[in-house]
């Protein structure tokens, strides 16, 4: 494996996600200097770390060790264009018209009014959706990729089975939003506000959540993977069958929270830095089932102020 080529691919994938070396290092529990050495070709990550990089960047392993590939959003664009070119020759006018109503890719829709619309399985690739109002709308199964959703309003919207990949969702509002099977990946969620929402079977990966607000939410069957949640406050909220996998939780607060079948273990080998980060979590007044309690106790986490549930 050529260290220079591998380093260039790591740097390209990181920049495609608008991620700094420090942010990537936090997700991997390593130093920013180590990332810099990889990208300069001075050292190479081990195979376990390459697997982690593939998950963080949502690319195949072959991206790092095989022939050059497109990053996810580039390949999506290429495949979409190829499919459209091939289909236009055979589709009827009605089918093409319907496709135009379904596909809003590349559209400038800033401050658009989608309040209450029924629009399942729509596609927004590289769209300008700043300050757009999606409140009470049904966008079940829709795909938002590489789009600007800054300050979008999703109050009481139905986002079941939606995919959000590499979007700007800063200052977005998710108030009483239906979030079932929703997939958030590699998106900007600074100052995004999740209020009074039940997140069910939601996946949240490769995202900085340090400035995301969760208020009066419940989390069921949810996975947080390769996210930076340092200093996050999740006090008094409910976590059932939730997995925190390779998540930076330094200084996180779960005061008065309730846990059932929650896992804080990494699917890869645990590092000393990861152990130390877990010990900084505040579980004051939390309630846990016995299995969650035992798992954290086994990691030497301070649970002196935790109550076990029967």
Backbone bond lengths (Angstrom), bond angles and torsions (degrees), N, CA, C in turn:
res aa  C-N    CA-C-N  psi(-1)  N-CA   C-N-CA  omega(-1)  CA-C   N-CA-C  phi
1 X - - - 1.461 - - 1.532 109.46 -
2 X 1.338 116.65 122.09 1.451 121.71 -178.94 1.532 109.81 -76.36
3 X 1.326 116.62 119.54 1.461 121.27 -175.54 1.522 112.14 -62.79
4 X 1.337 117.55 -37.51 1.468 121.16 -179.88 1.524 111.40 -65.10
5 X 1.362 115.57 -45.76 1.470 119.81 -179.50 1.524 110.04 -64.25
6 X 1.338 116.09 -45.43 1.464 119.93 178.88 1.525 110.60 -60.40
7 X 1.330 117.09 -43.19 1.456 120.73 179.58 1.522 112.41 -61.71
8 X 1.338 116.10 -40.70 1.467 119.96 178.41 1.522 111.23 -64.30
9 X 1.338 116.87 -37.65 1.461 120.11 -179.71 1.527 111.63 -70.25
10 X 1.325 116.40 -37.66 1.470 119.40 176.13 1.526 109.60 -63.63
11 X 1.325 116.49 -45.40 1.466 120.36 -179.46 1.528 111.25 -63.06
12 X 1.330 116.95 -41.96 1.473 120.86 -179.18 1.519 111.17 -64.07
13 X 1.345 116.09 -44.19 1.466 119.98 -179.38 1.522 110.78 -66.46
14 X 1.326 116.61 -38.91 1.476 120.59 179.18 1.527 110.76 -63.97
15 X 1.320 116.79 -45.57 1.466 120.88 -178.22 1.530 111.05 -67.76
16 X 1.338 116.69 -33.02 1.470 120.15 177.93 1.525 111.23 -63.86
17 X 1.348 116.35 -25.15 1.463 121.21 178.81 1.532 111.79 -94.23
18 X 1.349 116.87 5.48 1.475 121.12 -176.78 1.525 111.09 54.44
19 X 1.315 115.98 42.87 1.461 122.57 -175.62 1.532 109.20 -112.84
20 X 1.322 116.72 136.12 1.464 120.45 176.76 1.522 110.18 -81.68
21 X 1.328 115.78 164.82 1.469 119.56 176.09 1.524 110.40 -61.58
22 X 1.326 116.59 -37.12 1.469 120.13 179.97 1.525 111.20 -66.02
23 X 1.333 117.73 -39.28 1.474 121.30 179.06 1.525 110.40 -65.95
24 X 1.326 116.54 -43.40 1.460 119.70 177.92 1.524 110.46 -63.13
25 X 1.318 116.83 -42.27 1.463 120.83 179.61 1.523 111.12 -60.79
26 X 1.346 117.25 -39.74 1.467 120.75 179.99 1.522 111.19 -64.13
27 X 1.337 117.33 -37.11 1.462 120.64 179.96 1.519 111.56 -68.84
28 X 1.343 116.59 -28.20 1.466 121.15 -176.47 1.532 112.34 -100.10
29 X 1.331 116.59 -1.80 1.469 121.91 -178.08 1.531 111.64 57.66
30 X 1.333 114.93 46.31 1.461 121.57 175.63 1.524 107.59 -131.74
31 X 1.308 117.53 -179.99 1.458 120.74 179.96 1.533 110.39 -89.19
32 X 1.340 117.24 150.43 1.468 119.84 174.94 1.527 112.31 -58.41
33 X 1.344 116.25 -29.49 1.459 119.88 179.56 1.535 111.00 -63.28
34 X 1.347 116.29 -34.69 1.467 119.92 178.56 1.517 110.92 -65.41
35 X 1.340 116.35 -41.21 1.470 119.98 177.65 1.525 109.86 -62.54
36 X 1.335 116.36 -42.98 1.462 120.43 178.66 1.524 112.27 -59.44
37 X 1.333 117.24 -40.48 1.466 120.98 178.50 1.522 111.65 -64.74
38 X 1.345 117.10 -39.77 1.465 119.43 176.61 1.523 110.43 -60.00
39 X 1.345 115.24 -48.64 1.461 119.80 -173.06 1.525 111.74 -69.00
40 X 1.320 117.24 -25.58 1.468 120.47 176.29 1.518 112.02 -87.38
41 X 1.328 116.74 -3.47 1.463 120.55 179.81 1.504 113.96 77.29
42 X 1.343 116.71 19.87 1.468 120.39 -179.25 1.518 112.23 -86.72
43 X 1.332 117.28 -19.39 1.468 122.06 175.76 1.522 107.16 -156.16
44 X 1.337 115.73 168.56 1.465 119.36 178.88 1.530 109.26 -129.10
45 X 1.331 117.90 146.23 1.475 120.70 177.67 1.518 110.75 -71.34
46 X 1.341 116.34 156.23 1.457 119.28 175.85 1.534 109.83 -74.56
47 X 1.333 116.46 172.75 1.461 120.60 -172.59 1.528 111.76 -64.32
48 X 1.341 116.92 -36.98 1.471 119.96 178.62 1.526 110.08 -61.97
49 X 1.327 116.13 -42.40 1.464 119.75 179.97 1.520 111.39 -68.15
50 X 1.326 117.76 -35.20 1.470 120.38 176.20 1.525 109.88 -62.46
51 X 1.324 117.15 -38.68 1.471 120.55 175.02 1.526 110.57 -60.73
52 X 1.331 115.95 -42.04 1.467 120.03 178.46 1.529 111.00 -64.44
53 X 1.329 116.72 -40.85 1.463 120.52 178.33 1.527 111.04 -61.86
54 X 1.330 116.51 -39.16 1.463 120.33 178.90 1.525 110.73 -61.94
55 X 1.339 116.69 -38.56 1.465 120.03 178.66 1.521 111.35 -71.50
56 X 1.317 117.02 -41.96 1.462 120.34 -179.49 1.528 110.71 -61.70
57 X 1.338 116.62 -42.38 1.464 120.73 -176.62 1.529 112.59 -91.55
58 X 1.357 116.40 -2.66 1.472 122.68 -176.99 1.529 111.57 49.81
59 X 1.328 114.90 54.19 1.462 121.95 174.22 1.522 108.55 -126.59
60 X 1.331 116.47 164.65 1.459 120.83 175.78 1.529 109.17 -76.03
61 X 1.336 115.44 155.92 1.464 119.67 177.34 1.523 111.92 -57.55
62 X 1.330 116.05 -32.15 1.461 120.31 -178.02 1.525 111.89 -62.83
63 X 1.350 117.04 -19.81 1.463 119.78 176.25 1.525 110.47 -58.55
64 X 1.347 116.55 -36.26 1.455 121.04 -178.04 1.534 112.98 -89.60
65 X 1.335 116.77 -31.79 1.464 118.30 -171.20 1.524 113.74 -116.64
66 X 1.339 117.49 -3.00 1.457 120.20 -177.77 1.506 111.95 -118.57
67 X 1.353 114.12 -149.00 1.461 120.71 -178.66 1.520 109.87 -71.35
68 X 1.349 117.64 156.78 1.470 120.43 177.85 1.513 111.54 -57.33
69 X 1.325 115.86 142.26 1.453 121.76 -179.61 1.513 109.35 -132.95
70 X 1.335 115.17 167.56 1.462 120.43 170.14 1.513 108.71 -79.44
71 X 1.330 116.78 151.01 1.459 118.90 167.18 1.513 107.47 -71.43
72 X 1.354 115.99 167.11 1.465 120.12 -172.43 1.513 114.20 -52.95
73 X 1.348 117.43 -49.13 1.450 117.61 -175.05 1.521 111.80 -71.95
74 X 1.365 117.67 -29.06 1.456 119.38 175.83 1.516 111.16 -67.64
75 X 1.351 116.09 -43.24 1.454 119.39 -179.43 1.512 111.05 -67.26
76 X 1.344 116.31 -35.33 1.463 119.91 176.98 1.521 109.85 -60.86
77 X 1.361 115.86 -45.15 1.450 119.90 -179.63 1.516 111.19 -62.79
78 X 1.340 116.95 -44.13 1.451 120.98 -178.75 1.515 111.23 -63.53
79 X 1.347 115.79 -46.19 1.454 119.45 -178.70 1.515 111.82 -65.07
80 X 1.336 116.09 -39.25 1.456 119.99 178.81 1.520 110.72 -62.12
81 X 1.345 116.33 -43.66 1.452 120.28 -178.95 1.515 111.00 -65.06
82 X 1.348 116.74 -42.99 1.454 120.37 -179.74 1.509 111.30 -62.36
83 X 1.348 115.89 -44.22 1.460 120.00 -179.86 1.517 110.95 -62.50
84 X 1.348 115.71 -42.49 1.457 119.21 -178.90 1.515 111.08 -64.39
85 X 1.364 116.97 -42.81 1.454 120.09 -179.40 1.511 111.36 -62.56
86 X 1.349 115.63 -39.51 1.455 119.63 -178.03 1.515 111.35 -71.60
87 X 1.328 116.72 -35.04 1.461 119.89 -174.91 1.522 113.92 -80.22
88 X 1.351 117.08 -28.51 1.457 118.61 -174.15 1.525 112.26 -62.36
89 X 1.338 116.60 -26.40 1.451 118.69 -179.53 1.506 113.51 -74.89
90 X 1.332 117.91 -18.96 1.461 120.77 -175.01 1.519 113.08 -115.82
91 X 1.350 117.64 -16.43 1.451 119.54 -176.52 1.530 111.19 -76.90
92 X 1.316 115.23 147.96 1.455 120.37 173.51 1.519 109.19 -75.09
93 X 1.341 116.15 165.73 1.470 120.18 178.42 1.519 111.08 -58.88
94 X 1.345 116.46 -40.20 1.467 120.47 -179.09 1.528 111.05 -63.29
95 X 1.347 115.97 -38.98 1.464 119.57 -179.53 1.523 110.90 -67.53
96 X 1.350 115.81 -41.65 1.465 119.81 178.53 1.521 109.95 -64.29
97 X 1.337 116.95 -41.62 1.461 121.38 179.20 1.527 110.68 -61.19
98 X 1.339 115.92 -43.30 1.461 119.96 178.87 1.529 110.25 -63.44
99 X 1.337 116.87 -39.59 1.458 120.64 -179.79 1.528 110.57 -62.86
100 X 1.334 116.76 -39.09 1.456 120.43 179.07 1.526 111.42 -63.94
101 X 1.345 116.49 -33.08 1.458 120.72 178.34 1.528 111.49 -75.62
102 X 1.325 116.70 -21.59 1.464 122.00 -177.86 1.523 111.77 -90.05
103 X 1.330 115.88 -37.78 1.456 121.27 -173.62 1.526 110.95 -100.27
104 X 1.356 115.92 111.65 1.457 121.39 179.18 1.528 110.56 -106.06
105 X 1.324 117.30 22.32 1.462 121.07 -177.36 1.525 110.82 -60.71
106 X 1.333 115.26 137.69 1.450 120.76 177.29 1.517 114.32 73.51
107 X 1.326 117.26 9.22 1.465 120.45 -176.46 1.527 112.06 -84.10
108 X 1.323 115.26 148.52 1.466 121.33 174.31 1.521 107.72 -98.91
109 X 1.336 115.74 100.09 1.464 120.93 -173.31 1.526 111.55 -125.76
110 X 1.310 115.66 29.43 1.472 119.32 179.17 1.524 110.03 -56.96
111 X 1.345 114.86 134.06 1.471 123.40 178.92 1.529 112.82 62.99
112 X 1.319 116.68 23.52 1.468 119.73 177.75 1.524 110.42 -68.86
113 X 1.321 116.16 154.77 1.470 122.64 -179.57 1.527 108.63 -107.79
114 X 1.359 115.79 104.26 1.461 121.63 176.23 1.531 110.40 -112.57
115 X 1.300 117.58 22.41 1.458 121.79 -175.99 1.532 110.23 -58.39
116 X 1.339 115.54 123.18 1.454 120.96 172.67 1.522 116.26 74.48
117 X 1.332 118.86 4.81 1.460 119.06 -177.41 1.532 110.89 -75.38
118 X 1.321 116.09 152.46 1.466 121.92 173.53 1.521 106.64 -104.68
119 X 1.328 117.15 108.90 1.460 120.84 -172.48 1.522 111.19 -146.35
120 X 1.345 117.88 64.90 1.465 119.77 -179.60 1.530 112.31 -70.31
121 X 1.317 115.32 154.07 1.462 124.20 173.65 1.523 112.83 56.78
122 X 1.316 117.10 41.56 1.456 121.26 172.96 1.525 109.54 -87.37
123 X 1.319 115.04 161.13 1.466 119.39 -177.57 1.526 109.45 -128.14
124 X 1.337 114.56 126.56 1.464 121.49 178.94 1.530 107.50 -125.90
125 X 1.318 117.50 97.07 1.460 122.39 179.10 1.521 108.74 -112.65
126 X 1.332 116.27 115.56 1.454 119.90 -179.60 1.514 113.60 65.60
127 X 1.335 117.10 38.07 1.466 121.25 -176.33 1.536 111.35 -101.24
128 X 1.318 114.88 150.41 1.461 121.18 175.98 1.524 107.83 -93.31
129 X 1.343 116.62 106.38 1.464 122.20 -176.25 1.526 111.28 -124.21
130 X 1.317 116.20 29.28 1.461 120.26 -178.59 1.529 110.87 -62.60
131 X 1.325 115.12 134.42 1.469 122.19 177.41 1.533 113.42 59.69
132 X 1.310 116.57 19.80 1.463 119.62 178.78 1.526 110.05 -75.30
133 X 1.333 116.05 141.64 1.466 121.73 -177.54 1.525 109.77 -101.04
134 X 1.354 115.60 107.29 1.465 122.12 178.10 1.524 111.15 -102.82
135 X 1.315 118.45 11.94 1.457 120.37 -172.09 1.530 111.93 -59.75
136 X 1.340 114.62 137.61 1.471 124.53 179.07 1.530 113.49 60.28
137 X 1.334 117.09 14.27 1.467 120.68 178.10 1.530 109.96 -89.94
138 X 1.326 116.18 157.84 1.459 121.90 177.83 1.523 108.81 -112.88
139 X 1.333 115.76 105.37 1.466 121.62 178.78 1.532 110.39 -115.20
140 X 1.319 116.95 35.73 1.465 122.34 -178.43 1.539 111.35 -48.57
141 X 1.345 115.49 131.99 1.465 120.20 174.40 1.511 114.60 71.51
142 X 1.321 118.27 14.16 1.465 120.69 -179.29 1.528 111.21 -83.89
143 X 1.337 115.03 162.37 1.455 121.39 -176.12 1.526 110.00 -124.21
144 X 1.343 115.72 122.96 1.457 122.34 178.03 1.533 107.00 -118.07
145 X 1.331 116.97 111.80 1.464 119.80 -175.51 1.530 110.37 -135.47
146 X 1.322 114.76 130.78 1.453 120.30 177.90 1.510 113.82 59.29
147 X 1.328 117.46 31.05 1.462 121.67 -175.22 1.533 111.65 -110.70
148 X 1.323 114.89 156.83 1.463 120.79 178.28 1.522 108.62 -96.61
149 X 1.340 116.15 106.64 1.461 123.01 -179.01 1.528 110.59 -114.09
150 X 1.316 116.16 28.68 1.458 120.67 -179.36 1.532 110.23 -55.94
151 X 1.338 116.10 127.41 1.474 123.40 177.97 1.528 113.64 62.64
152 X 1.321 117.84 20.65 1.472 119.60 175.48 1.528 109.28 -66.58
153 X 1.323 115.73 148.44 1.463 121.52 -177.63 1.524 109.70 -111.37
154 X 1.352 116.11 111.40 1.462 121.67 -179.91 1.534 111.23 -108.83
155 X 1.304 118.13 27.29 1.455 121.49 -178.97 1.532 110.83 -56.98
156 X 1.342 115.69 123.45 1.468 124.00 178.05 1.527 113.26 57.68
157 X 1.324 117.34 19.58 1.466 120.32 176.74 1.523 110.18 -78.90
158 X 1.323 116.18 154.83 1.465 122.15 176.14 1.525 108.36 -98.63
159 X 1.337 116.36 107.27 1.465 121.99 -179.40 1.521 111.20 -113.84
160 X 1.322 116.19 31.68 1.464 121.15 179.58 1.534 110.43 -60.50
161 X 1.343 115.78 130.75 1.471 123.42 176.56 1.531 113.29 61.06
162 X 1.325 118.07 21.98 1.465 120.56 176.12 1.534 110.17 -81.14
163 X 1.334 115.72 154.61 1.457 122.13 175.48 1.524 108.66 -116.21
164 X 1.329 116.18 126.38 1.456 122.62 174.76 1.528 107.20 -117.50
165 X 1.323 117.36 107.89 1.465 121.09 -176.33 1.524 110.39 -125.83
166 X 1.326 115.87 123.92 1.466 122.62 175.16 1.525 112.61 54.80
167 X 1.331 116.19 45.53 1.464 121.35 178.32 1.529 111.25 -105.35
168 X 1.322 115.24 160.58 1.459 120.49 168.72 1.522 107.61 -95.47
169 X 1.339 116.42 104.26 1.461 122.47 -179.91 1.532 111.34 -111.95
170 X 1.323 116.36 22.09 1.464 119.16 -179.94 1.532 110.09 -62.48
171 X 1.309 115.20 137.85 1.474 123.65 -179.77 1.529 113.80 64.78
172 X 1.325 117.25 12.75 1.469 119.72 176.95 1.523 110.02 -71.17
173 X 1.324 116.37 151.28 1.469 121.85 -177.94 1.521 109.51 -112.58
174 X 1.342 115.98 123.42 1.459 122.75 175.34 1.536 107.38 -120.32
175 X 1.309 116.20 79.21 1.457 121.89 -176.93 1.529 109.24 -103.34
176 X 1.343 116.59 117.36 1.465 122.11 -178.02 1.531 111.25 54.94
177 X 1.325 114.91 33.73 1.466 121.24 -178.34 1.526 110.61 -80.26
178 X 1.334 116.70 142.72 1.468 121.27 176.08 1.526 107.56 -82.34
179 X 1.320 115.76 110.85 1.460 122.40 -177.94 1.521 108.37 -124.28
180 X 1.329 115.87 91.25 1.468 122.52 -179.35 1.524 107.97 -126.71
181 X 1.324 116.72 118.01 1.461 119.88 -179.07 1.515 113.03 67.75
182 X 1.320 117.21 16.48 1.464 121.83 -179.65 1.528 109.43 -76.31
183 X 1.342 116.59 141.56 1.458 122.13 -175.18 1.527 109.31 -119.90
184 X 1.348 116.43 112.33 1.460 121.87 176.30 1.531 107.85 -106.44
185 X 1.337 116.83 121.46 1.460 120.04 -179.37 1.527 110.89 -134.23
186 X 1.311 115.26 134.27 1.469 121.86 170.52 1.519 112.58 47.80
187 X 1.324 116.87 44.60 1.457 121.19 -177.97 1.526 111.65 -115.91
188 X 1.310 115.82 154.94 1.458 122.48 177.89 1.528 108.83 -84.93
189 X 1.337 116.52 116.58 1.467 121.01 -177.47 1.527 112.32 -122.71
190 X 1.325 116.74 26.53 1.455 120.40 178.41 1.525 110.41 -61.17
191 X 1.330 115.64 125.17 1.473 123.24 179.39 1.522 113.36 63.62
192 X 1.331 117.99 11.59 1.463 119.41 171.10 1.521 107.96 -66.84
193 X 1.337 117.23 144.17 1.459 121.01 -172.31 1.525 110.64 -124.27
194 X 1.335 115.59 114.16 1.459 122.46 175.46 1.530 107.36 -101.09
195 X 1.333 117.15 113.31 1.462 120.75 -174.76 1.529 110.58 -125.72
196 X 1.339 115.77 135.21 1.468 121.44 172.83 1.523 111.96 50.62
197 X 1.327 116.34 39.96 1.466 120.94 -177.06 1.521 111.11 -117.87
198 X 1.329 115.72 148.26 1.461 122.28 172.98 1.522 107.73 -103.90
199 X 1.325 116.34 116.01 1.457 121.23 179.29 1.525 107.69 -97.91
200 X 1.340 116.69 111.09 1.461 122.33 -173.84 1.527 109.59 -117.44
201 X 1.328 116.40 122.91 1.474 122.52 -179.32 1.531 111.72 53.16
202 X 1.310 116.28 33.88 1.464 122.14 177.78 1.527 109.35 -84.52
203 X 1.337 116.68 144.48 1.460 121.64 174.23 1.522 108.53 -115.27
204 X 1.318 115.86 131.10 1.452 121.21 179.22 1.518 107.72 -130.62
205 X 1.328 117.69 109.75 1.462 119.89 -171.95 1.528 112.46 -133.85
206 X 1.341 114.01 152.14 1.470 122.96 175.08 1.523 112.14 49.24
207 X 1.335 115.79 48.29 1.464 120.80 -174.98 1.529 109.98 -137.00
208 X 1.325 115.99 142.36 1.461 121.90 175.61 1.525 108.28 -84.81
209 X 1.335 116.51 114.92 1.465 122.00 -177.93 1.533 111.94 -110.52
210 X 1.318 116.06 12.87 1.464 118.97 -174.24 1.531 112.51 -63.66
211 X 1.331 117.20 -25.53 1.467 120.27 -179.43 1.527 111.59 -118.11
212 X 1.338 116.29 18.87 1.461 121.34 175.65 1.525 108.54 -89.80
213 X 1.329 116.74 142.57 1.462 121.23 -177.31 1.531 109.71 -108.92
214 X 1.331 115.66 125.66 1.464 122.14 172.33 1.529 106.83 -116.69
215 X 1.327 116.32 119.75 1.460 120.62 -175.84 1.524 110.00 -128.10
216 X 1.357 115.07 121.90 1.460 120.82 177.57 1.532 112.27 53.84
217 X 1.331 115.38 48.55 1.469 121.35 -179.76 1.522 110.57 -110.22
218 X 1.323 115.29 159.37 1.466 121.10 170.37 1.520 107.84 -123.46
219 X 1.342 115.70 146.08 1.459 122.24 -175.47 1.531 108.00 -125.00
220 X 1.322 116.77 118.61 1.465 121.00 -178.42 1.524 109.74 -128.74
221 X 1.340 116.37 125.57 1.463 120.41 178.82 1.514 112.75 63.78
222 X 1.318 117.26 26.09 1.463 121.47 -173.46 1.516 111.84 -94.66
223 X 1.339 115.75 151.31 1.451 121.66 176.46 1.518 110.18 -123.62
224 X 1.339 115.99 123.21 1.452 122.18 168.15 1.522 105.97 -102.45
225 X 1.327 118.44 119.74 1.470 120.10 -176.87 1.527 110.44 -131.40
226 X 1.322 115.26 129.09 1.468 122.27 176.56 1.529 111.68 52.25
227 X 1.331 115.57 43.81 1.469 121.37 178.73 1.530 109.85 -110.17
228 X 1.314 115.40 151.27 1.465 120.15 172.33 1.520 107.79 -95.76
229 X 1.356 116.21 110.36 1.462 121.85 179.84 1.526 110.26 -118.63
230 X 1.323 116.17 26.01 1.466 120.86 -179.04 1.527 110.31 -59.25
231 X 1.321 115.88 128.99 1.454 121.35 176.09 1.519 115.59 74.52
232 X 1.307 117.88 4.13 1.467 120.27 -177.96 1.529 110.46 -68.04
233 X 1.323 117.31 147.91 1.465 122.41 179.50 1.525 108.64 -111.97
234 X 1.320 115.57 115.02 1.461 122.40 179.77 1.526 109.48 -125.09
235 X 1.310 115.74 38.05 1.463 122.38 -175.82 1.532 111.37 -63.52
236 X 1.325 114.84 137.14 1.460 121.20 172.57 1.522 115.43 72.82
237 X 1.317 118.74 8.71 1.454 120.43 -177.07 1.532 111.05 -98.63
238 X 1.320 116.18 167.39 1.466 121.05 -169.68 1.531 110.18 -112.71
239 X 1.339 115.87 131.84 1.461 122.42 -177.68 1.531 109.15 -127.37
240 X 1.328 116.53 115.07 1.463 121.98 -179.63 1.531 108.64 -125.12
241 X 1.333 116.86 124.91 1.466 121.43 -177.90 1.525 111.65 52.85
242 X 1.319 116.13 46.58 1.462 121.86 -178.21 1.524 109.58 -106.05
243 X 1.348 115.77 137.89 1.460 120.74 178.71 1.525 109.91 -114.59
244 X 1.331 115.68 127.00 1.454 122.18 171.16 1.535 106.07 -105.81
245 X 1.316 116.84 100.97 1.466 121.69 -172.30 1.527 110.18 -112.19
246 X 1.334 116.56 114.78 1.462 122.19 -178.50 1.524 110.97 53.79
247 X 1.316 114.66 48.83 1.465 121.64 -177.99 1.525 109.31 -107.71
248 X 1.330 116.09 133.02 1.462 120.84 175.61 1.523 108.31 -78.49
249 X 1.343 116.66 113.27 1.465 121.60 -175.46 1.526 112.49 -121.68
250 X 1.316 116.17 22.84 1.462 119.81 -178.91 1.529 110.53 -58.44
251 X 1.334 115.80 122.10 1.461 120.70 177.52 1.517 114.98 72.95
252 X 1.343 118.13 12.90 1.472 120.64 178.22 1.527 110.12 -69.85
253 X 1.334 115.81 152.75 1.467 120.56 -178.31 1.522 110.65 -122.97
254 X 1.343 115.37 125.66 1.458 122.91 175.95 1.533 109.62 -123.79
255 X 1.330 117.01 39.54 1.464 120.47 -178.80 1.531 110.55 -57.94
256 X 1.322 116.35 129.43 1.460 121.05 175.48 1.517 114.47 67.17
257 X 1.318 118.19 11.21 1.469 121.09 179.41 1.528 110.61 -77.25
258 X 1.328 116.24 160.75 1.464 122.18 178.26 1.526 109.21 -115.73
259 X 1.344 116.20 131.75 1.460 121.23 -178.51 1.526 110.86 -125.76
260 X 1.315 115.82 131.76 1.466 121.92 170.09 1.528 108.25 -133.79
261 X 1.313 116.14 123.76 1.475 122.40 179.54 1.523 111.23 53.51
262 X 1.316 116.89 47.88 1.465 121.73 177.15 1.524 109.35 -99.35
263 X 1.326 116.25 144.34 1.465 121.21 -179.24 1.515 110.51 -123.64
264 X 1.320 115.55 130.60 1.461 121.43 176.95 1.529 110.60 -112.60
265 X 1.304 117.52 13.12 1.462 120.98 -178.04 1.523 109.85 -87.76
266 X 1.333 115.44 154.43 1.462 120.82 178.26 1.521 109.64 -91.85
267 X 1.351 115.78 144.66 1.470 119.05 177.23 1.523 111.37 -75.22
268 X 1.346 116.91 -10.39 1.455 121.68 172.80 1.524 108.77 -109.30
269 X 1.315 116.71 176.78 1.457 121.17 -177.47 1.530 110.72 -58.98
270 X 1.325 115.94 135.36 1.460 120.88 179.46 1.529 110.51 -77.35
271 X 1.324 116.19 136.77 1.455 121.18 177.66 1.524 109.38 -102.10
272 X 1.336 116.31 162.74 1.462 120.33 177.01 1.524 111.06 -59.83
273 X 1.325 116.09 -35.93 1.462 119.75 179.77 1.525 110.72 -64.90
274 X 1.341 116.43 -37.23 1.462 120.57 179.34 1.527 109.69 -67.17
275 X 1.336 116.82 -44.40 1.473 121.17 176.48 1.528 110.61 -56.14
276 X 1.326 115.77 -46.96 1.461 120.14 -177.19 1.531 111.05 -63.75
277 X 1.341 116.28 -37.51 1.466 119.96 179.84 1.526 110.83 -64.16
278 X 1.325 117.43 -41.12 1.462 121.00 -179.99 1.526 111.34 -61.75
279 X 1.312 116.44 -33.64 1.469 120.59 -177.87 1.528 112.79 -71.83
280 X 1.336 117.60 -11.92 1.466 120.17 179.62 1.527 111.97 -92.49
281 X 1.336 118.30 -2.96 1.466 121.58 -178.49 1.532 109.55 -72.90
282 X 1.314 116.47 138.80 1.465 121.97 179.23 1.531 109.35 -96.98
283 X 1.340 116.45 110.88 1.466 122.39 178.93 1.535 111.49 -108.65
284 X 1.314 117.74 23.09 1.465 121.68 -177.12 1.541 110.91 -55.76
285 X 1.337 115.74 124.57 1.460 120.93 176.73 1.519 115.02 74.38
286 X 1.335 117.84 7.04 1.467 120.75 179.46 1.520 110.86 -74.33
287 X 1.345 116.16 159.08 1.457 122.78 175.94 1.520 108.49 -121.74
288 X 1.335 116.12 135.62 1.464 120.55 -175.66 1.516 111.10 -138.43
289 X 1.342 115.79 147.11 1.452 118.95 169.15 1.530 108.26 -69.55
290 X 1.299 116.21 165.05 1.465 120.28 -171.55 1.530 113.05 -66.38
291 X 1.332 117.75 -32.03 1.461 119.69 -179.53 1.530 111.46 -70.85
292 X 1.331 116.70 -42.86 1.466 119.65 177.15 1.524 110.21 -62.88
293 X 1.333 115.21 -42.90 1.464 120.59 178.94 1.533 110.45 -59.21
294 X 1.323 116.51 -47.72 1.467 120.41 -177.76 1.526 111.46 -63.05
295 X 1.340 116.31 -41.22 1.465 119.85 -178.87 1.524 111.61 -62.54
296 X 1.331 117.08 -43.26 1.455 120.61 179.29 1.526 111.41 -72.07
297 X 1.326 116.05 -37.20 1.463 119.59 177.60 1.525 110.31 -62.10
298 X 1.335 115.15 -36.45 1.460 120.07 178.21 1.515 113.20 -66.80
299 X 1.332 116.26 -19.87 1.463 121.02 176.29 1.530 111.31 -95.26
300 X 1.336 115.71 10.12 1.460 122.74 176.27 1.534 112.80 65.02
301 X 1.339 115.67 33.20 1.464 121.12 176.14 1.529 108.51 -82.91
302 X 1.327 117.33 142.95 1.465 122.10 -179.87 1.528 109.99 -73.63
303 X 1.323 116.33 110.27 1.467 122.16 179.66 1.521 110.62 -119.08
304 X 1.316 116.27 27.39 1.464 120.54 -175.35 1.530 112.95 -64.49
305 X 1.329 117.19 -23.61 1.464 120.31 -178.23 1.536 111.66 -111.91
306 X 1.341 114.37 25.64 1.484 120.28 -179.81 1.515 109.75 -105.70
307 X 1.334 116.36 142.39 1.466 122.70 176.05 1.520 109.30 -104.12
308 X 1.340 116.24 134.03 1.462 118.94 178.25 1.525 110.40 -89.09
309 X 1.322 115.09 143.62 1.456 122.32 179.63 1.523 110.22 -95.04
310 X 1.300 116.76 147.23 1.470 120.62 -179.85 1.532 108.73 -82.38
